[in-house]
């Protein structure tokens, strides 16, 4: 076997070095490669197709809730950022600037888009005149740039892909309802489509989006116990409306400032999905997002090859027609066993094997990537069996990830308990917090963990602050995070 075909086995075990495992997997599975620009990656077709599938399903959900897509410029004038002080202070360390073009120095620096609240605000001020123009519900699929000091492919890169929704409303109640609606859309998508259980809650003031009144998030646990913020939704109040003069004539013919929201998820969902579901064999992709849901592999001696491959092609056509994302690997220069390992490493949810004996018996063998379960099924019932097994795999992956989170979620009463827990175990902790920024800061300084969110439905309500022992205003999830 040639050297380039040995890559299936070259994956660092998770228990040895989780970060190394992650890099090995995304490289071996050909999801990405490093670009010559620091902190930027190239999405290879296997990786970009994951994003396309995420984008397709999310876009459907956005449109079902009344949102439309538009596109706004990549370059944002510096003066726009000066209009909302808190916003510019939050993003300034990460902003790259364009200062020259066509050989001449620009009169005003242009930021390369880190997020688009300011550009949307400028345009909304032009488009919104009356309550009849509201609500205005627009989403944009785009790239953004934040010059990160520490990067990790998919999870944190200097340039990344995302969607950002920006809406304007007549009243605070309507805007808050929108903020929570989109958080729910994110939760349902991540749990149903990516099979990742998440915790919904509100961010503490120190973790809020720059310029927001309230920020809400969904938080997911990776297999090393760290957290990934999988999506955020922000109620911006009238802050950006005041800064950008987004006014409308209300139903009593009085000028009012609009209430705005913003919300987004990014390609970090790909990284989170890999870290939640992957194992020492490589990727494990939920069927709903997997670029290839079924890999078909003909097996048997050379003398029966043409007959077996012919039948595989017929079954392939049936599955394809039924909407299953399916591929055939009929290469004769590598063994079936090597193919089994390769497609397990690539995370394909379901393997279909067909040999001469299976042909005689009118059956095929289906093998689950997740459980390893083998099912012998009749060819005349193949589509129904494949659809059932893919649904089972999707459900089992969610339940497995949920159980992992439950097994690595601890509640603590004091900071000393939290430190001991984090030294000995991986995972999240649930603790009481008095609401003091000083206590929250002390937790971060002494444990390296940050407040992930204040969950809407915590397992337990905490009565005392883990740092000072005073009455707990909030029950908070803390974790180390990417």
N, C-alpha and C positions, 0 to 999 in steps of 0.2 A: 504493500500500500504506500502510495507516495506521501511525502512529508506533509504536503498541504492538506491532506485528508485526516491528519491526526488531531486537528484542532478540536474535535468533539470532546476529547478527554482533557484538554488543557484548561480546566476551570478550577480556580482556587476554591476549596470548600468554604461555605459560609462561616462555619465555626472557627476557621483559621484566621480569616481576614475578610470581613464582610464588604468593605470598600473595594478590595482587590477583586473579590468575587463579582461585584457589580460591574466593574470595568471589563473584566474578562468576558462576562456574559454579553454585554451590549456590543463588544467588539466581535466576538466569535459569531454571534447571531446576525452580524452585519446590519445592525440598526443605525450605526453612525460611524463617522470617522472625524478625526481632529482636523480643523482647518489651519492654515498658516497664521491666522489672526488669533491672538491669545483669548481664551475664554469662549471661542465660537466653535460650533461643530457643523459638520455636513450631515444632513439627514439622508441616509441611504434609502433606497426604495422600500425595504422592509420596515424601516422606522417611520418613514413618511406615510406609508399606507396605514399604520396605526393611527397617526394624527388625522388622516383623511376620514377614517371610520369614526373617530371621536367627533370630529367636526360635523360629519353628516348627521349623526344622531342628535347632537346638541342643537344644531341649527334647526332641525325639525321641531324640537321642544321650544326653542325661542319663538319660532313662527306660530306655533300653536297658542302661545301666550300673547300674540299680537305685535311682536317685534319685527322690524324690517332691517335689512342690512344696508350699510353705506360704507364709504371709504373716505378717510380724512388724511391730510398730508403727513408725511414722515417728519418734516421739519417744522419746528415751533419757535416763533420769535421769543427772544429772551424777555421782552416786556410782558408777555403773557404770564410768565411765571412770577413776575413781581406783583401781580395783582392779588394773589392769594398767598400771603406771607408764610403761613404754616405749610402750605403745599410745596413751595420752593425750598424751604428749609429741609423738608423731609427727603427731597429728591436730589438736592444740589450735589452731594458727594458722589453720586452715581452718574451725573449728567456728562455726556460727551458733547462738545460744541463744534459747530462749523464756523470758522472765522474768515475763511477765504474761499473764493470761487472765481473761476475764469481768470485766474491770475491777479485778482484784485481783492483787497480787504473789504469785507462786508460792513455796511453802515451799522447793522445790528447783528449780534451773534444769533445763530440758530441752534436750538437744542435738537438732537436726534431723539425722537419720541420715546420717553420712558413710560408714558401713559397719556391719555388724551383729554382729561377733564378740561384743560384750558382751551384747547382747540374746539371742542364741542361747545364749551361755554360761549366762545366768541361767535360761533355760527348760530347757536340757539337764540342769542340776543337779536340776531337779524331775522330769524324765522318765526319767532313767537311774538305775536302782537296782542292776541285776544285769548280768552278762555276756550274759544272754539279751536284753537291750535293745540290744545292740550287734551290728553297726555301726548307727549312726543316720545316715542319708544324706538330707539335706534341702537343697533349692534354693529360692531365692526370686527372683522377678522383681519389680523394684521401682525406685523413683527414689531417688537419694541427693543430698546437698547438700555441696559443699565450696567455700567462699567463695574462689575463685581470684582472684588479683590480675590475671593476664593471661589472657584468654579467647580462644578461637577456636572457632567453631561446630562441633559434633560432636566435635572433638578434645579440647577442654578448656572446659567450661562450669560455671557455678556449680551448676546442677542438671543431672543427666544420668540416663539410664535404663541399667539393667544387670541382670545376674543375679549372685547371690552364692551359692555352694554352701558349706555348713558341715557337716562330718561328724565323728563321734566313733567311736573304735575301741578295742579291747582292748589292742593292742600297738603299739609303735613301727613294727615292720615292716609291719603292716597299714595304718597311717596313711601311712607313706611310699609304700607301693604305691598308695594312693588318690591321693596328691599327684601322682605321676608319671602315673597313668592319666588324670587330668583334664587334665594338660598335653598328653598325647597326643591326647585328644579335641579340645582347642583347635587343636592343630597340624593335625590332619586336617580339621577343619571349615574353618579359614581357608584352607588350601591347596586343598581339594576344592570348597568352596562359593563362596568369595570369590576364588579363583584368585590368592591372594597367597602367595608363598614366604616362609617365616619361618625364623629361626634359633632353635633350642631351646637353653637353657642355664640356668645358675644365676646369680642376681644376687650381686654382691659385697656384703659386710656393710653398706657405706654405702648401698646401694640396696635393701636388704631392706625388706619390709613391716614396719611398726611392730608389734613384738611377735612376729614370726615367728622360728623357728629357722633355716629355710631358705626362700628364695623362688626360684621358677623362672619363667622368662618365655619368650614367643615374641616375637621382634623382627622388624619389617618395614621395608624401605627404601622411602621415598617418592621421587617423581621429581625432587625437589630434593636428594636425597642424605641427607635427615634420617631419623631413626628414629622409629617409633611402636611403643610397647610394646602389642602386640595382645592380650595375655592374660597372667595370672599365676596361679600355683598355689603355695600356702604350706603348709609343714609347720610347725604351731604347737607341736609337742611337748606337754608338759603345762602350759605356761605359763598358758593360759586356764583349764584344768581346775583348777589350784591356786587361781587368782584367784577363780573362781566356784564352787569346791567340787563339780566334776563328778566324783563317785566312783561306783564300782560294786563289787559283791561278785564276785570272780573265781571260777574253777572250784574253788579250794581254800578258798572262803569267807573270803577276805581282802580288805579294802578297798583298792582301787587307784584312781589317777587315770587318767581316760581320755586318750588321745592324740587331738588334734583337727587338722583341716585347714580351710582355706578357699581359695576360688578364684573368679575372676570375669572376665568380659569386659563391655564396655559399648558404648554407641552411638559411641564413638570408632572402632569398626570401620567405620562408614559413612564417616567422614572419611578413614580409611586407604585404603579401597577407592577412593574418588574420587581421592586423590593418587597411588595406584599405577597406576591404569588410564587416568585422564582424559588428554585431549590438547587441542590448541588449538581443536578443534571443540566441546569440551564434555565431558560425561560419557561414560564407556564402561563399561557395566554387564555383569558376567558373567551369562550366561543364567540360572544357577540362582537368582540373587537378584533379577534384574530384575523389577519389578512388571509390565511389559509385555515379553514376549519377542519378539513379532512385531507389527509395525504393518502393516496392509494399506491400500494406497493405490490406489484406482481412477484410471485415467488415460484420456485420450482426449477427443474432441470432445463437445459438448453433446448432439448427436443420438444418440450411443450410450450416454449416461450411464446411463439407467435400466437398460439391459440389462447393462452392466458392473457396476453397483452390485448388481444382483440376483444375479449370479454370485459376486461378492465375498462377499455375505451367506451364500450357500450354503457356500462354502469356509470362511468364518469359523465356521459352525456345526460343520463337520467337525473343524476344529482345536480348537475349544473342547471338543468332546466327547472328544477325545484327550488333554485335560489341558494343552494349550498355553495360556499366558497371552497372549491375542491381543486386539487392538483394531482397529477400522476407522475411518479418517478419510476420510469421504466429503463433507467440506465443499466447497461449490462456489465460495466467495468468496475462496479462496486457491489459488495455483497448486501443482501437484505438486512443483515445484522447491523452493518455500518449505517445503512439508511435509517433503521429504527433509532439508533443513537443520535443521528444527526437531527432528525425531526423532533425528537424529544428535547434536544438542546435548543431548538428553535421555537419550542413551545406550542407546536401544532396540537390542538386539543384531542384529535381523534385520528387513529391510524386504521386504515382498511387493508387487510391482507387477503390476497386471492391466489391460491395455488391450484394445481390440477385436481387434487382430491376435492377441494371446495367446489370446483366446477362440476365434478361428477355428482356431488350432493346438492347442487343448487344453492350454495350458501357462501357467506363471506365471514371473515373474522374481524370484529371491531375491537380496538384496544384503546382504553382511556389513558391520556397523558397524565392525569392527576392521580387516579387510584390504581392504575395498572390493570384494572378489570378487563377481562376478555369476554366478549359475547359472540357466540356463533349465531348468526341470523340468516334467515332465508333471503335470497336475492329478490324474490318477488315482493318482499316487504321492506326493502332496504331503506327507502326514503323515510318512512315512518320511524324505523329503528334508529336511523342516524339523527333525526330531529329530536327524538326522545333522549338519546344519549347525550347530545349536545346540551339540551336543557338540564339534564341531570348534572353534567359537569359544571355548568354555569352556577347552579344552585349550590353544589358541593363546595366550589371554590369560595363562594361568599361565606358559607357556614364555617369552613375551615379557617378563614381569615378572622371571622368573628370570634371563634373559640380561642384563637391565638391571642387576640386582644384581651379577652376576658381573663386568660391565664396569666397575662403580663400587665395587669392593671391593679394597683395597690392603693389603699387609702391610708393616710398617715395623719397623725395629730400634731406632730412637732417637726421643726426643721431638722433636729438630730435624727428623728426617725426617717425623714426623707433622705438625708445624706447616707444613712446606713443602707436604706433600700436601694439607692442608686449605685452604691459601691458594689453591692452583692448581686443585683438583678438588673435586667433590662426592662424597659417599659414605661408606662405612664403612672403618675400618682395623682390622687384626688385629695385635696386639702382645703382647709378653711383659710380665708384671707380677709383681713379687716378693711381693705380698700386703700391702705396707705401705700404710696409709691415707694417709700423707704423700705417697707417690709418686702415688697415685690422685688426690689433691687437686691436686697440681701439674699433672697432665695437664688437669684441668678448668679451672684458673685460667689456664693458658697457651694453651689451644686452644678452650675453650668446649664441649668434648666430654665426655660422661660415659661410664662403662663401661655398656654395654648388657647384656651377660651374659658368662659364661664358657661358651662353646659346648661341648656334649657331644661334637661331632665337628668340630673345627676343620680347615680345609683344611691347615694346617701347625701343628706344635707349636713354640712359641717357647722358646728356652733362656735368654734374658737379659731383664731388666726394661728397658723402654724409657727409664726415668727414671734409675735409679741404676746400672744395668749389672750388678747382682747376679743370682744364679740366679733364673729365672722360675718361680714356683710355679704360675702359671696362664697360659694363653693367652686373651686377652680381646678382645672386639669393642668398639671405641670409636666413638662417633658423636655429632654434634649431634642433638638430639631435640626433638620437640614435647612 
